[in-house]
Amino acid sequence: MNARAAEGRTPLLGPRAGGTLADAFRDAARGWTTGVAVVTARHGDEVFAKTVSSLCTLSLDPLLVSVAVSARSPLAGAVRADGRYAVSVLAGHQEPLARHFAAPGAGRALTAFTVAPTRTEATGAPVLEDCLAWFDCRLHTVLPGGDHAVLVGRVTAADAGPGDPLVYHRGGYRALAPPPLPSREP
């Protein structure tokens, strides 16, 4: 317990004292650097996709991953209905895809996407081509997460390739910087 709380006073709410707890939460969350992925699902003739930064590997036995998406998202409904989804981890050069699938309504199409080539693996869920890594999943469970649904998937296939990831920090996409060149003594 901090001294302010011990004295019965309300703790400061981040650097903008006087702001709301929600504002302080958002500021603190923006300080967490994370990878960027696109979750995809197919239901009937429709394909769904959404950019996420909430991918988490949960378990090696069984192999489980989770992602959080808006509980009201058509993607969440498609995954619940069809029981399968894929997660494509984006490489540093795929920022345009991240931006596209982050836009409301941009990740829904009949039959296939025209903005990004896909393929299918074990479950038939679409996997984005040229991504850094991917996980093909059967829905294991859906957990409540406030205004989000936490989709826990049992991994049926996965792979990774070379390259650097696309990351998200302080409200912006970034690529990893190359390592510094070794210094040369004259």
N, C-alpha and C positions, 0 to 999 in steps of 0.2 A: 504494500500500500504506500502511495507517495505521501509526502508531507501535506500537500494541499487537501487530499482526500481525508487524511487523518484529522485535520483541523475542521472537517465538515464543509469545506469550501468546494465549489465546483472546479474540476481541473480545467486548465486552459484547453481550448479546442484548436490546437495546431498553431501555425505561424500567424494566422489571422484571428487572434483572440477576439471573441465577439461573434465569430461565424458560427454556423450550425455544426452539429456533430456530423451530419451528412457531408458538409463541405470539407471538414477535416478528414473524414474517411476517404473521400475521393482524392484529396491531396496525398494522403498516405499511400493509397493504392497505386497512384500514378508513379510513385517512387520505386515500385516493384518492377524490375525488368523481366519481361517474359518473352517466350517464343510466340510465333504466330502460326495458326493452322486454319484450315478450312474443313468444316464438317459437312459431309454430303450424305444424302439419303435419296432413295427412290421409293415412290409409292404409286402403283399403277403406272400411268403414262407420264407422271410428273417427276422431275428431278429437283431436289432442294439443296441449297448450300448456304453456309453462313461462316463468316470469319470469326474466330474465337481466339482468345489468349488464355484460356482456362484449361488446357490439356494437362492431365495429371496421370502418370503411370501409378497404378494402385497396388498391383500384386503380381508376383511371379508364379504363384500357385493358388488358384488358377491365374492365367494371364489376363489382367484387367486394366483398362484405362477408363478415364472419365473426362467428360467435357460438360460445361455448363452453358445452356442456351436459354433465352427467354422462354418462360413457361407458355407464353401465348404465341410463340413462333410456329409457323406452319411446318418448319423443320422438325420441331419437337413432336408435333402431331404425326408427321410422316414416320418418324422413328418408332413411336409407340405403335402405330398401325402395322408397320411392316417388319419391325423387329431387327433391323440391321442398319448399320451406318459405317462410314469410313471417315478417317481423319487423315488429312494430308498436311504434313508439316512443311511450311513454305521456306524456300531458299531466299537468300538475300536479294536476288534479282526479281522476285515475284511480288514486289510491293503493289504493282497495278492490280493483281488478282486479289490481294488482301483488301485494297480499297474498294474494288468492285463488289465483292461479296459482303462487305461491311455495310453497304448502302441498303436502306430498307427496301424490300421487294425485289432486289437485284438477283437474289439467289434462287429464283423459282423459274422453271422452264418446262415446257412440254417436251418430252422425249430426250433431249440432250441440250447441253450448253453450247452456245456458239462462241463464247468468250474464252473458253478453256477446254482443251482436249482432255478426255477422260478415258479410263479403261475400267474393266471390272476384274475383280480377283475372286476369292473364295465365296463371298456372300452375294455377289452381284451388285453391291453398293458401288457407286462411282468413286474412283480414285483419280485425283488430278495427276496428269502427266508432268514429268520434269520436277517433281517436288523433292525435297530433301529426304523425307522419310514418310512412311504411311502405315496406318493400322486399319485393318479390315475387321469389323466387329459384328457380333450378334448381340442384341440387347440383353444384358444380364438383369438389370433393374433400373428403375427411375426413382431417384430420391428427390424429395422436396428441398428446394434451396431458396426460400423466400420468393422473389419474383422470377426466379430461374428454376429450371428443371435440370438436375444433375443426371446425365445419361451415363450409366456405367455399362461398358461393353466388354464382352469376353472376346479377346483377340483370336481370330481364326487364321490370320495371315498378317505378315508385317515385313517391311524391308527398309533399308536406308541406303543412300548413295553419298558420294562425296560432295563437299561444298560447305558454305557457311550459312547459318540461319538468318532469316529475317527476324528482327526483335522489335519489341514495342516498349517504349519508355517515355514517361512524361507527356503522353498524348501524341506521340509521333512514332512513325516507323523508322528503323535504323538498321544498317548493316554493320557487321563487325568490322572494326578497323584492321587493316593488315598489321602484322607485327612490325616494330621499328627495324630499320636496316641496322646491321651491326656497324658500330663506329669504327673508323679507320684511323689509327694513330699515324700522324705524319712522320 
